[in-house]
Amino acid sequence: MCKKSGGIAVIFKKSLETSLTFLSSESQFVQWMKVTKSIFGLQNDVIVGCIYIPPEGSKYSNLEAFDEIENELMSLKKVSDVHSALIGDFNAKTGILNDFVLADETLLDLFHLDTDNEIISYMLDYENLKSYNIPLQRVTQCSCQPNTYGYKLLNCCKKLNMYIANSRIGVDKGVGKTTCKNTSVVDYLLLSSKLFTLVKEFEIQQFDPLLSDVHSAIHITLKSQSTSHKNNSVTSDQTPKTRWHDNKRNQFVNTVHNKKEQLSAILNDLHILHSSDHCTQHEIDKVVDSIGEILVSSANETFIKKTRTTTQRTNQKPWYTKQCYDARKKFHKARKQYNLPQCTSTPYNPDTNESGR
């Protein structure tokens, strides 16, 4: 897991560690991550920015946040030719305003720009969406008017040639589902045009108070190349899989609440950290790990089905070999096939040289 101040955290599988590079940033509003091109089978790497921008008008708001993110991404693009994606809580309301600039053919002719392939490619980048059957016009269930952050975000999209994925793809295509308090859209996925073909699933999920106070989760699945990751410690068969079941959410919460000693210890550690003038990264990581252990153990207790272990009785005679077992199996198969009555277990009588049926 990679943590950053401002409520940004990136959690990833250990097997992907060598495919991810976390990049330094001077902005507190973004955590940059470079994903190697081999994961997606692309010719270029992908730069992903995980975003949290405090609400407009709050004491933590900063109008420079969008400029900081835009400038850093442009700098990263200058270093190498990369695709880009931004995801997170932008607290920006954009309505259905365009996030691209329609090229003016008259202007292109006037300044003889139509002979510069690089400029033409930049200005007509939105044509890629049309070729992928992705609508240029967005829709939204949000009735809010665009705010200052919204205009800032749209300007970023236009300069960076990135496009809002909400309402354009997945089950949200043509819907534009709200992401906050069931009233507004402030959480977005932004993609450069050629990344749209990688998206398998895109969904604004139902609001879950266990995950957020007011926000709905954005679920995304991307196509990837088949890669094998060696893990010498455990195998997939040995590791029980925990899957969330919504009908057991109350049971999960109760399981967490019942771990009173562990919760009390965490609260005590947090109080000590809060009262201290200085705390180390190790102390912070220790508290985070403790919280994670409670959540994981509670999930295992709630969602993993407990398998009953039974001891098989061995009542076989020394002479009952595999050959006898196979012959018995064939006999019962034939008996069922011809509807013969089942033999009784009357033992052999040596005096009459007969056995019962």
C-alpha positions in Angstrom: 0.0 0.0 0.0 1.2 3.5 -0.8 -0.2 6.3 1.4 -0.2 10.0 0.9 -1.6 12.9 3.0 -5.0 14.2 2.1 -6.8 10.8 2.2 -5.1 9.3 -0.8 -4.0 5.6 -0.6 -3.2 3.1 -3.3 -3.5 -0.6 -2.4 -2.1 -3.2 -4.7 -1.3 -6.9 -4.9 2.2 -7.9 -4.0 2.6 -9.7 -7.3 2.2 -6.4 -9.1 4.9 -4.6 -7.1 7.5 -4.8 -9.9 5.1 -3.4 -12.5 4.3 -0.3 -10.5 6.5 2.7 -9.9 5.3 5.5 -7.5 6.5 8.9 -8.6 7.4 11.8 -6.4 5.2 14.9 -6.4 5.3 18.3 -4.9 1.5 18.5 -4.9 -0.5 17.1 -1.9 -3.5 16.6 -4.1 -2.2 13.7 -6.3 -0.3 10.4 -6.0 1.4 9.5 -9.3 1.9 5.9 -10.3 3.5 4.5 -13.5 2.1 1.2 -14.7 4.4 -0.7 -17.0 3.2 -1.1 -20.6 3.5 -4.9 -20.5 0.6 -5.2 -18.1 -1.8 -3.8 -20.8 0.1 -4.9 -23.9 0.7 -1.3 -24.9 3.6 0.4 -26.6 3.8 3.0 -23.9 3.6 3.1 -20.1 0.5 4.5 -18.3 0.7 7.3 -15.8 -2.1 7.1 -13.3 -2.9 10.0 -11.0 -5.0 9.3 -7.8 -6.7 12.5 -6.9 -8.3 14.1 -3.8 -9.1 17.9 -4.0 -10.9 19.3 -0.9 -14.3 20.8 -1.5 -14.6 24.3 -3.0 -15.2 26.9 -0.2 -13.8 24.7 2.6 -10.8 25.9 4.7 -8.7 23.3 2.8 -9.8 24.4 -0.7 -7.1 25.5 -3.1 -7.8 26.8 -6.6 -4.2 26.0 -7.6 -4.8 22.3 -7.1 -5.8 21.7 -10.8 -2.9 23.8 -12.1 -0.5 21.8 -10.0 -1.8 18.4 -11.2 -1.9 19.7 -14.8 1.7 21.0 -14.7 3.1 17.9 -13.2 1.3 15.6 -15.7 2.6 17.7 -18.6 6.1 17.4 -17.1 5.8 13.7 -16.9 4.6 13.5 -20.5 7.6 15.5 -21.6 10.0 12.9 -20.1 8.5 10.0 -22.0 5.5 9.3 -24.3 2.9 7.9 -22.0 -0.8 7.4 -21.8 -2.5 9.0 -18.8 -5.5 8.4 -16.4 -6.8 10.4 -13.5 -9.2 9.1 -10.9 -10.6 10.3 -7.7 -12.6 13.0 -5.9 -12.2 16.3 -7.7 -15.1 18.0 -6.0 -15.8 19.5 -9.5 -19.3 19.8 -11.0 -19.1 19.9 -14.7 -22.7 19.4 -15.9 -22.7 18.3 -19.5 -20.2 20.9 -20.8 -17.7 19.8 -23.4 -14.4 18.5 -22.1 -12.8 18.9 -25.6 -12.4 21.6 -28.2 -13.9 21.2 -31.6 -11.3 21.9 -34.2 -12.1 24.9 -36.4 -11.2 23.9 -40.0 -11.2 27.6 -41.1 -8.7 28.4 -38.4 -6.5 25.5 -39.4 -6.5 26.7 -43.0 -5.9 30.3 -42.1 -2.7 29.6 -40.1 -1.7 26.7 -42.4 -1.9 24.3 -39.5 -3.4 21.6 -41.7 0.1 20.7 -42.9 1.5 20.0 -39.4 0.7 16.4 -38.5 1.5 16.8 -34.8 -0.8 19.7 -34.4 -3.6 18.0 -36.4 -3.2 14.9 -34.3 -3.5 16.9 -31.1 -6.5 19.0 -32.2 -8.4 16.1 -33.7 -7.6 13.6 -30.9 -11.3 13.5 -29.9 -12.0 11.7 -33.2 -10.5 8.6 -31.6 -13.5 8.4 -29.3 -15.8 8.4 -32.3 -13.9 5.6 -33.9 -14.3 3.6 -30.7 -18.1 4.2 -30.7 -17.8 6.4 -27.6 -20.2 9.4 -27.6 -18.7 12.8 -27.5 -21.8 14.3 -25.7 -22.0 13.4 -22.0 -25.2 13.1 -19.9 -25.7 13.4 -16.2 -28.3 12.8 -13.5 -26.8 15.8 -11.6 -28.9 18.9 -11.8 -26.2 21.1 -10.2 -24.7 24.1 -12.0 -21.0 23.8 -12.9 -18.8 25.3 -10.2 -15.4 26.9 -10.4 -13.7 23.5 -9.8 -15.8 22.1 -12.7 -14.5 24.7 -15.2 -11.0 24.1 -13.9 -11.3 20.4 -14.6 -12.8 20.9 -18.0 -9.9 23.2 -18.9 -7.4 20.5 -17.8 -9.2 18.0 -20.0 -8.9 20.2 -23.0 -5.2 21.0 -22.5 -4.2 17.4 -21.7 -6.5 15.7 -24.3 -8.1 13.7 -21.6 -11.8 12.8 -21.5 -14.3 12.2 -18.7 -15.3 8.5 -18.7 -18.5 9.0 -16.6 -21.6 8.5 -18.7 -19.6 7.4 -21.8 -18.7 3.8 -21.0 -19.8 0.6 -19.1 -23.2 0.4 -17.5 -23.0 4.2 -16.9 -23.1 4.9 -20.6 -26.0 7.2 -21.3 -26.8 7.4 -17.6 -24.3 9.7 -15.8 -25.1 8.4 -12.3 -24.5 10.7 -9.3 -21.4 9.9 -7.2 -22.1 12.0 -4.0 -25.1 12.1 -1.8 -27.2 10.8 -4.7 -27.4 14.4 -6.0 -24.1 15.4 -7.7 -21.2 14.1 -9.8 -17.9 15.1 -8.3 -15.9 11.8 -8.7 -14.5 11.0 -12.1 -12.3 8.8 -14.2 -10.4 10.7 -16.8 -8.6 8.9 -19.7 -6.5 9.7 -22.6 -8.3 8.6 -25.8 -6.4 5.4 -26.5 -7.0 4.0 -23.0 -10.8 3.8 -23.6 -10.3 0.5 -25.4 -8.8 -1.1 -22.3 -11.9 -0.6 -20.1 -14.0 -3.7 -19.6 -16.2 -2.5 -16.9 -17.2 0.9 -15.5 -19.9 1.4 -12.9 -20.9 3.9 -10.3 -21.8 1.5 -7.4 -24.6 1.9 -4.9 -23.7 4.1 -1.9 -22.2 2.0 0.9 -21.7 3.8 4.3 -19.0 1.2 5.1 -16.8 2.6 2.3 -17.5 6.3 2.5 -19.5 9.0 4.3 -21.2 10.4 1.2 -19.4 9.0 -1.9 -20.3 6.1 -4.1 -17.5 3.9 -5.2 -16.3 3.9 -8.9 -15.7 0.3 -10.1 -13.4 -0.1 -13.0 -12.0 -3.3 -14.7 -9.2 -3.0 -17.3 -8.1 -5.5 -19.9 -4.6 -6.8 -19.2 -2.2 -9.3 -20.7 -1.9 -12.7 -19.1 1.1 -12.6 -16.9 2.2 -15.2 -14.4 3.5 -14.1 -11.0 5.5 -16.5 -9.0 4.7 -16.7 -5.3 6.8 -19.2 -3.3 5.1 -18.6 0.0 1.6 -19.7 -0.6 -0.5 -21.1 -3.4 -4.0 -19.9 -4.4 -5.5 -23.2 -3.3 -4.1 -22.6 0.2 -5.4 -19.1 0.6 -9.1 -18.7 1.4 -10.8 -16.1 -0.7 -12.9 -13.5 1.1 -15.8 -12.1 -1.0 -18.1 -9.4 0.2 -21.8 -10.3 0.8 -24.0 -7.3 1.2 -26.6 -9.3 3.2 -23.9 -9.9 5.9 -22.9 -6.3 6.3 -24.5 -6.0 9.7 -22.8 -9.2 10.9 -19.5 -7.8 9.7 -20.0 -4.5 11.6 -20.9 -6.5 14.7 -17.8 -8.7 14.4 -15.6 -5.5 14.2 -17.4 -4.0 17.2 -16.9 -7.2 19.2 -13.1 -6.8 19.0 -13.2 -4.4 21.9 -9.7 -5.0 23.2 -8.1 -4.5 19.8 -10.2 -1.4 19.1 -9.3 0.1 22.5 -5.6 -0.5 21.9 -5.9 1.3 18.5 -7.7 4.3 20.0 -5.1 4.5 22.7 -2.3 4.5 20.1 -4.1 7.2 18.1 -4.5 9.3 21.3 -0.8 9.0 22.0 0.1 10.0 18.4 -2.3 12.9 18.5 -0.8 14.2 21.8 2.7 13.8 20.6 4.7 16.7 19.0 6.4 14.2 16.6 5.5 10.8 15.4 7.5 8.5 13.1 6.4 6.7 10.0 6.8 3.4 11.8 4.3 4.4 14.5 1.8 5.5 11.8 2.3 2.3 9.9 1.8 0.2 13.0 -1.6 1.8 13.7 -2.7 1.4 10.0 -1.6 -2.3 10.1 -3.6 -2.9 13.3 -6.7 -1.4 11.7 -6.1 -3.6 8.6 -5.8 -6.7 10.8 -9.1 -6.1 12.5 -10.9 -5.6 9.1 -9.3 -8.6 7.5 -9.9 -10.9 10.5 -13.5 -9.7 10.8 -14.0 -10.3 7.1 -12.6 -13.8 7.3 -14.8 -14.7 10.3 -17.9 -13.2 8.5 -17.6 -14.2 4.9 -15.4 -17.3 4.7 -17.6 -20.4 4.9 -16.3 -22.7 7.6 -15.7 -26.2 6.2 -16.4 -29.1 8.6 -13.6 -31.6 8.9 -14.8 -35.2 9.1 -12.7 -38.2 9.7 -13.3 -41.0 7.2 -13.8 -44.4 8.9 -11.6 -47.0 7.6 -13.4 -50.3 7.9 -11.6 -52.1 5.0 -10.2 -55.6 5.3 -6.5 -56.2 4.3 -7.7 -58.2 1.3 -9.9 -55.4 0.0 -7.6 -54.0 -2.6 -8.2 -51.5 -5.4 -9.0 -54.3 -7.7 -11.9 -55.3 -5.4 -13.0 -51.7 -5.1 -13.1 -51.3 -8.9 -15.0 -54.6 -9.3 -17.6 -53.6 -6.7 -18.0 -50.3 -8.4 -18.7 -52.0 -11.8 -21.1 -54.4 -10.2 -23.2 -51.6 -8.7 -23.2 -49.7 -11.9 -24.5 -52.7 -13.8 -27.1 -53.4 -11.1 -28.5 -49.9 -11.5 -28.4 -50.1 -15.2 -30.5 -53.3 -15.3 -32.6 -52.4 -12.2 -31.5 -55.5 -10.3 -32.4 -55.6 -6.6 -29.7 -54.7 -4.1 -28.0 -57.7 -2.6 -28.4 -58.2 1.2 -25.4 -58.7 3.4 -26.3 -62.2 4.6 -22.9 -64.0 5.2 -21.7 -67.1 3.4 -22.9 -70.4 5.1 -20.2 -73.1 4.8 -22.7 -75.9 5.8 -25.0 -75.3 2.9 -22.4 -73.9 0.6 -24.7 -71.0 -0.1 -24.8 -67.3 0.5 -27.9 -65.2 1.1 -29.1 -62.5 -1.3 
